[in-house]
Structures are given as structure tokens and as C-alpha cells.
Amino acid sequence: MQDGMEAQLAAWRRLLASGFARVGWKIGLTAPAVQARLGLGGPVVGHLTLATTLVPGASHSLAGGTRVGVEPEVAIHLSADVPPAAGRARAAEAIAGLGPALEVIDIDAPFDDLARIVARNVFHRAVAFGPTDPSRAGGSLAGIAARAVLNGCTVTEVSAAQAAGDLPDLVCLVADALGACGERLRAGDRIISGALTDPMWVKPGDTAGIDLGPLGALEVAFTA
């Protein structure tokens, strides 16, 4: 995995050098069955830049996709740097608020080569963010239900806290993974928490969304 992460960050640095601003990080490979298949003890980390960040309200073309899905997620917004081994308390203090997010993934390779999956940014295709709710500073998802919505119909509804896990712990995971590669989790970064539900597989004409109740809702329409 370390080789894959080094290769991924090299590609990330090239994107930044070419003018695409840093946005943040993603948590990937959260499904226990996938982790077991790949010999992982937990999820992995990917990067987010403006190269794949969708403009609010914009549609997304599926051109060139292999098996495109949408994952409802929680966006964690950071107001302070978090160094490696910072500890949960410091990570929680850095969380300025939470909001809805959607990650568009493309399963364009088999689940058989961890280094390759991580190097290629863990199937990432695009990301969309909703507004941040500062009342959830610290990272609590208590009482929040997450609804995955496809074409106006609820596909799944889950407890956001149970599905996402402990958000300060996820912040620590990212900080430690970056630290191992000589990078740093910075103030202003956003982290998407990993899929709250199974992916919603989409085709042209579909609209996929997430509804986090008081944290807000978000949707993305898909074209050919």
C-alpha cells in the first residue's frame, strides 16, 4: 500500500503543479469484504483536487466510464492542520463543520492489486459538496439519518454515525497516512468519510443524491 500511496501522491503533486487547487482527501475501500480480500486492516486514503470537483448544480457526463456509481458520504471540513499522531482530541478540535457529499466512482479495474488501486486514486472519478453546517463542529453525527436517493426515490436509509464511524478517528487516519509519505493534513482540507451505503450505479438520465436531514441534501444529474 505504501508504494501505491507514494505513486498516488506523485500524481497529485503533478496536478497541483499544473494549476488544479488542493481540495482534500477521501476515505476508500471501507467495505469489510473488500478489505479482507485485499488483506487490509482498515480503509485507504485518496486525494481530491479541483480537477474532479463538480460545480454545484452541474451535471456529470458518463463518457468513458466503465461501471460508474455514486456513493453518499459526509464531508468533514477542517479549520486547522492535523499532524501525524495528533490524537483524537486534536482531530476533533480541527473539525469546523460537516456537510453532505457525493463521490462518483468508476470501477474500471479488478479488486486484485492494492498498489494499483491506491496509485490510481481508489476508483475516484468526481466529487460534489453541499454546504457546511458549523453546528456540527467537532464531528458529531448523533441523530443524523442518511438517505441515498436515486431518481427521487429512497434507495437506502441508515444511521450516519453508524455508517461513517468516528469522524475524528478518520481525520487521524488521513493525517497518519499523509505523514508516512511526507505530507500534511492542512487547514481548509475537506475529507469525505467513505461510502455510507452501497454505491448507486447510474446511467445517463439518472439523478443520484444524498439527504442528511438537518445537514442538508445534495444531488448530481448524469448525462451521456
SEGU-436732 format. One line per field, with one value per residue: x, y, z of N, C-alpha, C in turn; residue in one letter. Coordinates in nm, 2 decimals. Example, Ala and Ser with C-alpha at 12.3 -4.5 7.8 and 13.67 -1.06 7.14 Angstrom:
BEGIN
n.u	1.32, 1.28 $
n.v	-0.57, -0.22 $
n.w	0.78, 0.71 $
ca.u	1.23, 1.37 $
ca.v	-0.45, -0.11 $
ca.w	0.78, 0.71 $
c.u	1.32, 1.29 $
c.v	-0.33, 0.00 $
c.w	0.78, 0.79 $
r	A, S $
// end
This chain:
BEGIN
n.u	0.08, 0.20, 0.37, 0.18, 0.05, 0.26, 0.30, 0.04, 0.04, 0.25, 0.13, -0.07, 0.08, 0.17, -0.07, -0.13, 0.08, 0.02, -0.19, -0.43, -0.62, -0.57, -0.80, -0.88, -0.92, -1.00, -1.17, -1.14, -1.23, -1.39, -1.56, -1.59, -1.57, -1.42, -1.19, -1.10, -1.05, -0.83, -0.65, -0.64, -0.63, -0.79, -0.95, -0.84, -0.66, -0.74, -0.69, -0.83, -0.89, -0.94, -0.96, -1.14, -1.36, -1.70, -1.90, -2.14, -2.47, -2.41, -2.43, -2.30, -2.10, -2.11, -1.93, -1.68, -1.68, -1.66, -1.79, -1.99, -2.06, -2.24, -2.15, -2.30, -2.18, -2.02, -1.90, -1.62, -1.50, -1.21, -1.05, -0.80, -0.45, -0.37, -0.14, 0.06, -0.01, -0.16, -0.37, -0.71, -0.85, -0.74, -0.78, -1.06, -1.10, -1.02, -1.21, -1.43, -1.69, -1.97, -2.10, -2.31, -2.19, -2.11, -1.96, -1.84, -1.76, -1.56, -1.55, -1.31, -1.12, -1.00, -1.05, -0.79, -0.53, -0.37, -0.18, -0.20, -0.47, -0.47, -0.27, -0.40, -0.59, -0.80, -1.04, -1.16, -1.36, -1.52, -1.63, -1.88, -1.99, -2.20, -2.33, -2.16, -2.23, -2.18, -2.26, -2.21, -1.95, -1.66, -1.74, -1.96, -2.22, -2.45, -2.79, -2.84, -2.98, -2.90, -3.00, -2.99, -3.06, -3.21, -3.31, -3.52, -3.63, -3.60, -3.33, -3.18, -3.18, -2.99, -2.83, -2.62, -2.41, -2.34, -2.28, -2.07, -1.88, -1.64, -1.57, -1.35, -1.16, -1.13, -1.01, -0.77, -0.67, -0.62, -0.44, -0.22, -0.16, -0.08, 0.13, 0.31, 0.41, 0.54, 0.37, 0.11, -0.19, -0.40, -0.52, -0.84, -0.86, -1.08, -1.24, -1.38, -1.60, -1.60, -1.81, -2.15, -2.35, -2.42, -2.29, -2.47, -2.55, -2.53, -2.68, -2.70, -2.93, -3.01, -3.05, -2.87, -2.86, -2.80, -2.94, -2.91, -3.08, -3.10, -2.84, -2.84, -2.90, -2.81, -2.76, -2.67, -2.69, -2.68, -2.54, -2.50 $
n.v	-0.12, 0.12, 0.18, 0.22, 0.45, 0.64, 0.66, 0.76, 1.01, 1.13, 1.17, 1.34, 1.57, 1.65, 1.73, 1.95, 2.11, 2.17, 2.35, 2.28, 2.33, 2.22, 2.02, 1.82, 1.51, 1.16, 0.88, 0.55, 0.21, 0.09, -0.12, -0.42, -0.67, -0.62, -0.52, -0.75, -0.92, -0.79, -0.79, -0.59, -0.39, -0.19, 0.11, 0.29, 0.58, 0.85, 1.12, 1.46, 1.71, 2.02, 1.93, 1.73, 1.81, 1.89, 2.15, 2.31, 2.21, 2.14, 1.90, 1.56, 1.40, 1.07, 0.97, 0.76, 0.61, 0.30, 0.12, 0.30, 0.45, 0.61, 0.73, 0.81, 1.04, 1.18, 1.51, 1.63, 1.92, 2.10, 2.32, 2.36, 2.26, 1.91, 1.72, 1.41, 1.14, 1.30, 1.26, 1.18, 1.39, 1.63, 1.61, 1.62, 1.89, 2.02, 1.99, 2.18, 2.18, 1.99, 1.84, 1.74, 1.51, 1.38, 1.11, 1.02, 0.72, 0.50, 0.18, 0.05, -0.14, -0.46, -0.59, -0.67, -0.59, -0.41, -0.20, -0.09, 0.00, 0.19, 0.37, 0.46, 0.63, 0.51, 0.44, 0.68, 0.93, 1.17, 1.44, 1.59, 1.86, 1.97, 2.24, 2.35, 2.27, 2.45, 2.39, 2.14, 2.12, 1.96, 1.71, 1.54, 1.31, 1.25, 1.15, 1.19, 1.09, 0.92, 0.94, 0.77, 0.85, 0.79, 0.90, 1.04, 0.86, 0.69, 0.49, 0.36, 0.40, 0.50, 0.51, 0.78, 0.81, 0.55, 0.44, 0.59, 0.59, 0.69, 1.02, 1.20, 1.00, 0.91, 1.14, 1.13, 0.90, 0.98, 1.19, 1.04, 0.87, 1.05, 1.17, 0.95, 0.97, 1.20, 1.42, 1.66, 1.70, 1.97, 2.29, 2.39, 2.18, 1.93, 1.63, 1.34, 1.10, 0.83, 0.57, 0.58, 0.40, 0.12, 0.16, 0.36, 0.26, 0.42, 0.56, 0.73, 1.01, 0.95, 1.07, 1.11, 1.12, 1.26, 1.28, 1.44, 1.52, 1.76, 1.84, 1.89, 1.85, 1.70, 1.66, 1.50, 1.51, 1.29, 1.26, 1.15 $
n.w	0.00, 0.07, -0.15, -0.35, -0.24, -0.25, -0.52, -0.60, -0.46, -0.60, -0.85, -0.76, -0.68, -0.93, -1.05, -0.89, -0.95, -1.21, -1.19, -1.07, -0.79, -0.45, -0.28, -0.09, 0.07, 0.05, 0.19, 0.13, 0.01, 0.22, 0.27, 0.46, 0.34, 0.10, 0.21, 0.35, 0.13, 0.01, 0.21, 0.40, 0.70, 0.74, 0.60, 0.31, 0.17, -0.05, -0.29, -0.34, -0.58, -0.75, -1.01, -1.03, -0.90, -0.88, -1.01, -0.81, -0.88, -1.14, -1.41, -1.47, -1.70, -1.83, -2.00, -2.12, -1.90, -1.70, -1.50, -1.34, -1.03, -0.76, -0.44, -0.14, 0.11, 0.40, 0.43, 0.58, 0.72, 0.77, 1.00, 1.09, 1.09, 1.10, 1.25, 1.20, 1.42, 1.60, 1.77, 1.89, 2.02, 1.93, 1.66, 1.66, 1.74, 1.52, 1.34, 1.16, 1.08, 0.92, 0.63, 0.34, 0.09, -0.23, -0.39, -0.70, -0.85, -1.04, -1.13, -1.27, -1.29, -1.17, -0.84, -0.74, -0.70, -0.48, -0.47, -0.72, -0.72, -0.52, -0.61, -0.84, -0.73, -0.60, -0.74, -0.79, -0.95, -0.96, -0.74, -0.54, -0.34, -0.07, 0.13, 0.43, 0.77, 1.05, 1.31, 1.37, 1.44, 1.55, 1.49, 1.54, 1.46, 1.57, 1.58, 1.32, 1.02, 0.71, 0.38, 0.08, -0.24, -0.55, -0.85, -0.73, -0.55, -0.24, -0.18, 0.02, 0.37, 0.65, 0.97, 1.00, 1.18, 1.25, 1.00, 0.90, 1.10, 1.36, 1.32, 1.40, 1.43, 1.17, 1.06, 1.19, 1.07, 0.81, 0.85, 0.95, 0.74, 0.54, 0.67, 0.67, 0.42, 0.40, 0.38, 0.48, 0.66, 0.61, 0.73, 0.60, 0.43, 0.30, 0.39, 0.26, 0.39, 0.33, 0.18, 0.28, 0.22, 0.00, -0.33, -0.57, -0.88, -1.19, -1.49, -1.80, -1.77, -1.51, -1.17, -0.88, -0.53, -0.19, 0.13, 0.42, 0.62, 0.87, 0.81, 0.54, 0.18, -0.13, -0.48, -0.79, -1.14, -1.43, -1.75, -2.09 $
ca.u	0.00, 0.29, 0.41, 0.06, 0.03, 0.37, 0.26, -0.07, 0.08, 0.33, 0.03, -0.14, 0.17, 0.17, -0.20, -0.12, 0.18, -0.04, -0.28, -0.55, -0.60, -0.59, -0.93, -0.87, -0.89, -1.11, -1.16, -1.18, -1.22, -1.44, -1.64, -1.51, -1.54, -1.31, -1.07, -1.05, -0.99, -0.71, -0.56, -0.63, -0.68, -0.88, -0.96, -0.72, -0.68, -0.72, -0.68, -0.93, -0.85, -1.04, -0.97, -1.26, -1.47, -1.81, -1.96, -2.28, -2.58, -2.37, -2.44, -2.17, -2.10, -2.06, -1.85, -1.56, -1.69, -1.67, -1.90, -1.99, -2.15, -2.23, -2.15, -2.33, -2.08, -2.02, -1.79, -1.56, -1.43, -1.11, -1.01, -0.67, -0.37, -0.37, -0.02, 0.05, -0.01, -0.21, -0.47, -0.85, -0.90, -0.69, -0.85, -1.20, -1.09, -0.99, -1.33, -1.51, -1.83, -1.99, -2.20, -2.33, -2.10, -2.13, -1.84, -1.86, -1.65, -1.57, -1.49, -1.25, -1.01, -1.04, -1.01, -0.68, -0.39, -0.39, -0.09, -0.25, -0.59, -0.43, -0.19, -0.49, -0.67, -0.91, -1.16, -1.22, -1.39, -1.56, -1.69, -1.96, -2.00, -2.30, -2.28, -2.11, -2.30, -2.08, -2.32, -2.15, -1.80, -1.62, -1.76, -2.07, -2.33, -2.56, -2.92, -2.85, -3.01, -2.86, -3.08, -2.94, -3.18, -3.19, -3.43, -3.63, -3.68, -3.51, -3.28, -3.14, -3.17, -2.90, -2.77, -2.50, -2.30, -2.30, -2.22, -1.94, -1.78, -1.60, -1.51, -1.21, -1.07, -1.10, -0.92, -0.64, -0.63, -0.57, -0.32, -0.11, -0.13, -0.01, 0.26, 0.40, 0.46, 0.60, 0.27, 0.04, -0.33, -0.39, -0.64, -0.90, -0.88, -1.20, -1.23, -1.51, -1.59, -1.62, -1.95, -2.24, -2.43, -2.37, -2.30, -2.59, -2.50, -2.60, -2.68, -2.75, -3.06, -3.03, -3.01, -2.84, -2.85, -2.79, -3.02, -2.87, -3.17, -3.06, -2.71, -2.86, -2.91, -2.72, -2.78, -2.60, -2.76, -2.58, -2.57, -2.42 $
ca.v	0.00, 0.24, 0.20, 0.28, 0.58, 0.72, 0.69, 0.85, 1.15, 1.19, 1.22, 1.46, 1.68, 1.69, 1.80, 2.08, 2.19, 2.21, 2.45, 2.24, 2.35, 2.12, 2.03, 1.74, 1.37, 1.07, 0.75, 0.45, 0.07, 0.08, -0.24, -0.52, -0.78, -0.58, -0.51, -0.89, -0.97, -0.72, -0.81, -0.47, -0.38, -0.07, 0.18, 0.36, 0.73, 0.91, 1.27, 1.54, 1.84, 2.09, 1.87, 1.64, 1.87, 1.93, 2.28, 2.29, 2.22, 2.09, 1.76, 1.49, 1.31, 0.94, 0.94, 0.70, 0.53, 0.15, 0.09, 0.43, 0.45, 0.72, 0.70, 0.91, 1.05, 1.30, 1.59, 1.68, 2.04, 2.12, 2.46, 2.36, 2.15, 1.80, 1.64, 1.27, 1.11, 1.41, 1.21, 1.21, 1.52, 1.74, 1.60, 1.68, 2.03, 2.08, 1.98, 2.31, 2.15, 1.88, 1.86, 1.63, 1.49, 1.26, 1.08, 0.94, 0.63, 0.42, 0.05, 0.03, -0.24, -0.56, -0.57, -0.77, -0.53, -0.30, -0.09, -0.02, 0.07, 0.31, 0.46, 0.53, 0.71, 0.43, 0.44, 0.82, 1.00, 1.31, 1.47, 1.71, 1.90, 2.06, 2.34, 2.31, 2.31, 2.47, 2.34, 2.00, 2.13, 1.85, 1.58, 1.45, 1.28, 1.19, 1.18, 1.22, 0.98, 0.95, 0.87, 0.76, 0.88, 0.77, 0.94, 1.08, 0.75, 0.65, 0.35, 0.31, 0.50, 0.44, 0.60, 0.83, 0.78, 0.41, 0.41, 0.66, 0.56, 0.80, 1.11, 1.23, 0.88, 0.92, 1.25, 1.08, 0.80, 1.06, 1.26, 0.95, 0.82, 1.15, 1.18, 0.85, 1.00, 1.33, 1.53, 1.71, 1.74, 2.11, 2.37, 2.41, 2.05, 1.85, 1.48, 1.27, 1.00, 0.69, 0.54, 0.55, 0.30, 0.07, 0.26, 0.36, 0.25, 0.52, 0.56, 0.87, 1.04, 0.94, 1.17, 1.05, 1.22, 1.22, 1.37, 1.42, 1.59, 1.90, 1.88, 1.93, 1.75, 1.72, 1.57, 1.52, 1.45, 1.23, 1.27, 1.05 $
ca.w	0.00, 0.07, -0.29, -0.41, -0.19, -0.30, -0.66, -0.60, -0.43, -0.71, -0.95, -0.70, -0.69, -1.07, -1.07, -0.82, -1.03, -1.34, -1.16, -1.00, -0.65, -0.35, -0.21, 0.03, 0.08, 0.05, 0.26, 0.03, 0.04, 0.35, 0.28, 0.52, 0.24, 0.02, 0.30, 0.37, 0.00, -0.02, 0.32, 0.47, 0.83, 0.75, 0.48, 0.25, 0.15, -0.18, -0.29, -0.41, -0.63, -0.84, -1.14, -1.03, -0.81, -0.96, -0.97, -0.76, -0.98, -1.27, -1.44, -1.49, -1.82, -1.80, -2.12, -2.09, -1.78, -1.71, -1.41, -1.26, -0.92, -0.67, -0.30, -0.04, 0.21, 0.48, 0.41, 0.70, 0.68, 0.87, 1.01, 1.14, 1.05, 1.19, 1.22, 1.23, 1.56, 1.67, 1.87, 1.85, 2.07, 1.84, 1.53, 1.68, 1.75, 1.39, 1.25, 1.17, 1.04, 0.84, 0.52, 0.25, -0.03, -0.32, -0.47, -0.82, -0.86, -1.16, -1.11, -1.40, -1.27, -1.08, -0.70, -0.71, -0.69, -0.39, -0.50, -0.84, -0.68, -0.44, -0.70, -0.93, -0.65, -0.54, -0.83, -0.79, -1.08, -0.93, -0.61, -0.52, -0.20, -0.02, 0.23, 0.56, 0.89, 1.16, 1.43, 1.39, 1.46, 1.64, 1.41, 1.59, 1.37, 1.65, 1.54, 1.17, 0.92, 0.58, 0.28, -0.05, -0.33, -0.69, -0.93, -0.64, -0.46, -0.14, -0.20, 0.15, 0.48, 0.75, 1.07, 0.95, 1.27, 1.24, 0.87, 0.88, 1.21, 1.43, 1.23, 1.44, 1.40, 1.02, 1.04, 1.23, 0.97, 0.69, 0.89, 0.97, 0.61, 0.48, 0.74, 0.63, 0.29, 0.40, 0.35, 0.60, 0.66, 0.63, 0.74, 0.47, 0.36, 0.32, 0.39, 0.25, 0.50, 0.28, 0.15, 0.39, 0.17, -0.12, -0.44, -0.66, -1.01, -1.26, -1.63, -1.85, -1.74, -1.37, -1.08, -0.76, -0.42, -0.05, 0.22, 0.56, 0.71, 0.91, 0.75, 0.40, 0.08, -0.25, -0.59, -0.92, -1.26, -1.51, -1.89, -2.17 $
c.u	0.09, 0.34, 0.30, 0.04, 0.14, 0.34, 0.14, -0.04, 0.17, 0.23, -0.04, -0.05, 0.17, 0.04, -0.19, -0.03, 0.12, -0.16, -0.41, -0.54, -0.63, -0.73, -0.93, -0.85, -1.01, -1.07, -1.21, -1.16, -1.27, -1.52, -1.55, -1.48, -1.42, -1.18, -1.01, -0.98, -0.86, -0.61, -0.53, -0.68, -0.77, -0.88, -0.83, -0.76, -0.65, -0.72, -0.80, -0.87, -0.96, -1.05, -1.09, -1.37, -1.58, -1.86, -2.10, -2.38, -2.54, -2.40, -2.30, -2.19, -2.04, -1.97, -1.72, -1.56, -1.70, -1.79, -1.91, -2.10, -2.14, -2.24, -2.19, -2.23, -2.10, -1.89, -1.74, -1.47, -1.34, -1.07, -0.87, -0.59, -0.38, -0.24, -0.04, 0.06, -0.07, -0.30, -0.61, -0.89, -0.86, -0.76, -1.00, -1.20, -1.08, -1.11, -1.42, -1.66, -1.84, -2.10, -2.21, -2.22, -2.14, -2.00, -1.88, -1.74, -1.67, -1.49, -1.43, -1.14, -1.06, -0.99, -0.90, -0.54, -0.40, -0.30, -0.15, -0.38, -0.56, -0.36, -0.29, -0.61, -0.81, -1.04, -1.23, -1.24, -1.43, -1.61, -1.77, -1.98, -2.13, -2.25, -2.24, -2.20, -2.21, -2.13, -2.26, -2.00, -1.77, -1.64, -1.87, -2.18, -2.45, -2.70, -2.94, -2.87, -2.96, -2.94, -3.01, -3.06, -3.14, -3.32, -3.55, -3.68, -3.57, -3.46, -3.25, -3.14, -3.09, -2.87, -2.64, -2.38, -2.25, -2.23, -2.09, -1.84, -1.75, -1.52, -1.37, -1.11, -1.03, -1.00, -0.78, -0.58, -0.56, -0.44, -0.20, -0.07, -0.05, 0.13, 0.36, 0.47, 0.52, 0.50, 0.20, -0.10, -0.34, -0.53, -0.70, -0.93, -1.02, -1.17, -1.37, -1.49, -1.58, -1.77, -2.03, -2.33, -2.36, -2.38, -2.43, -2.53, -2.59, -2.58, -2.72, -2.90, -3.09, -2.99, -2.99, -2.82, -2.83, -2.87, -2.97, -2.95, -3.12, -2.92, -2.73, -2.87, -2.83, -2.76, -2.70, -2.67, -2.65, -2.63, -2.48, -2.28 $
c.v	0.13, 0.28, 0.27, 0.42, 0.68, 0.76, 0.78, 0.99, 1.21, 1.24, 1.34, 1.58, 1.73, 1.77, 1.94, 2.17, 2.24, 2.31, 2.41, 2.24, 2.23, 2.14, 1.94, 1.60, 1.28, 0.94, 0.65, 0.30, 0.04, -0.05, -0.35, -0.64, -0.75, -0.57, -0.65, -0.94, -0.91, -0.73, -0.68, -0.47, -0.26, -0.01, 0.24, 0.51, 0.76, 1.06, 1.33, 1.67, 1.90, 2.02, 1.78, 1.69, 1.93, 2.07, 2.25, 2.31, 2.17, 1.94, 1.70, 1.39, 1.18, 0.89, 0.87, 0.61, 0.38, 0.10, 0.20, 0.42, 0.58, 0.68, 0.82, 0.92, 1.17, 1.38, 1.65, 1.80, 2.08, 2.27, 2.47, 2.25, 2.04, 1.72, 1.49, 1.25, 1.22, 1.37, 1.26, 1.35, 1.64, 1.73, 1.65, 1.83, 2.10, 2.07, 2.10, 2.29, 2.03, 1.91, 1.74, 1.63, 1.37, 1.24, 0.99, 0.85, 0.55, 0.29, 0.00, -0.07, -0.34, -0.53, -0.68, -0.72, -0.40, -0.18, -0.02, 0.05, 0.20, 0.41, 0.53, 0.60, 0.64, 0.46, 0.58, 0.87, 1.14, 1.32, 1.59, 1.74, 1.99, 2.16, 2.28, 2.36, 2.32, 2.42, 2.20, 2.01, 2.02, 1.71, 1.49, 1.43, 1.23, 1.24, 1.20, 1.09, 1.02, 0.87, 0.88, 0.76, 0.86, 0.80, 0.97, 0.98, 0.71, 0.51, 0.29, 0.43, 0.43, 0.55, 0.65, 0.80, 0.64, 0.38, 0.47, 0.63, 0.69, 0.90, 1.16, 1.12, 0.88, 1.03, 1.20, 0.98, 0.88, 1.13, 1.16, 0.89, 0.92, 1.17, 1.08, 0.87, 1.14, 1.45, 1.56, 1.73, 1.89, 2.18, 2.40, 2.28, 2.00, 1.70, 1.42, 1.13, 0.85, 0.67, 0.51, 0.43, 0.23, 0.17, 0.25, 0.37, 0.33, 0.50, 0.70, 0.89, 1.02, 1.06, 1.10, 1.15, 1.17, 1.33, 1.34, 1.50, 1.73, 1.94, 1.91, 1.82, 1.79, 1.62, 1.60, 1.44, 1.40, 1.23, 1.17, 1.10 $
c.w	0.00, -0.07, -0.36, -0.37, -0.24, -0.45, -0.68, -0.57, -0.53, -0.82, -0.89, -0.71, -0.83, -1.10, -1.01, -0.90, -1.16, -1.31, -1.09, -0.85, -0.56, -0.29, -0.09, 0.00, 0.08, 0.13, 0.16, 0.08, 0.18, 0.37, 0.35, 0.43, 0.15, 0.09, 0.32, 0.25, -0.03, 0.10, 0.40, 0.61, 0.85, 0.61, 0.43, 0.22, 0.00, -0.18, -0.37, -0.45, -0.71, -0.97, -1.15, -0.94, -0.90, -0.91, -0.92, -0.87, -1.11, -1.28, -1.46, -1.61, -1.78, -1.91, -2.07, -1.96, -1.80, -1.63, -1.31, -1.16, -0.84, -0.53, -0.22, 0.07, 0.29, 0.45, 0.54, 0.66, 0.80, 0.87, 1.07, 1.09, 1.15, 1.16, 1.24, 1.38, 1.65, 1.78, 1.84, 1.90, 1.98, 1.71, 1.55, 1.68, 1.61, 1.30, 1.27, 1.14, 0.95, 0.73, 0.43, 0.14, -0.11, -0.39, -0.59, -0.84, -1.00, -1.14, -1.24, -1.40, -1.17, -0.94, -0.67, -0.70, -0.61, -0.43, -0.62, -0.80, -0.61, -0.53, -0.80, -0.86, -0.62, -0.61, -0.84, -0.93, -1.06, -0.79, -0.61, -0.37, -0.18, 0.08, 0.36, 0.67, 1.01, 1.29, 1.47, 1.40, 1.57, 1.58, 1.46, 1.48, 1.44, 1.60, 1.40, 1.09, 0.79, 0.48, 0.15, -0.15, -0.47, -0.77, -0.84, -0.54, -0.37, -0.17, -0.07, 0.25, 0.60, 0.86, 1.02, 1.05, 1.27, 1.11, 0.85, 0.98, 1.28, 1.34, 1.27, 1.42, 1.25, 0.99, 1.08, 1.13, 0.85, 0.73, 0.90, 0.83, 0.53, 0.54, 0.70, 0.50, 0.28, 0.37, 0.48, 0.57, 0.70, 0.66, 0.61, 0.39, 0.39, 0.31, 0.37, 0.32, 0.45, 0.27, 0.27, 0.35, 0.06, -0.23, -0.52, -0.80, -1.11, -1.41, -1.68, -1.82, -1.59, -1.29, -0.94, -0.65, -0.28, 0.03, 0.36, 0.66, 0.74, 0.85, 0.60, 0.31, -0.04, -0.36, -0.71, -1.03, -1.35, -1.66, -1.96, -2.19 $
r	M, Q, D, G, M, E, A, Q, L, A, A, W, R, R, L, L, A, S, G, F, A, R, V, G, W, K, I, G, L, T, A, P, A, V, Q, A, R, L, G, L, G, G, P, V, V, G, H, L, T, L, A, T, T, L, V, P, G, A, S, H, S, L, A, G, G, T, R, V, G, V, E, P, E, V, A, I, H, L, S, A, D, V, P, P, A, A, G, R, A, R, A, A, E, A, I, A, G, L, G, P, A, L, E, V, I, D, I, D, A, P, F, D, D, L, A, R, I, V, A, R, N, V, F, H, R, A, V, A, F, G, P, T, D, P, S, R, A, G, G, S, L, A, G, I, A, A, R, A, V, L, N, G, C, T, V, T, E, V, S, A, A, Q, A, A, G, D, L, P, D, L, V, C, L, V, A, D, A, L, G, A, C, G, E, R, L, R, A, G, D, R, I, I, S, G, A, L, T, D, P, M, W, V, K, P, G, D, T, A, G, I, D, L, G, P, L, G, A, L, E, V, A, F, T, A $
// end
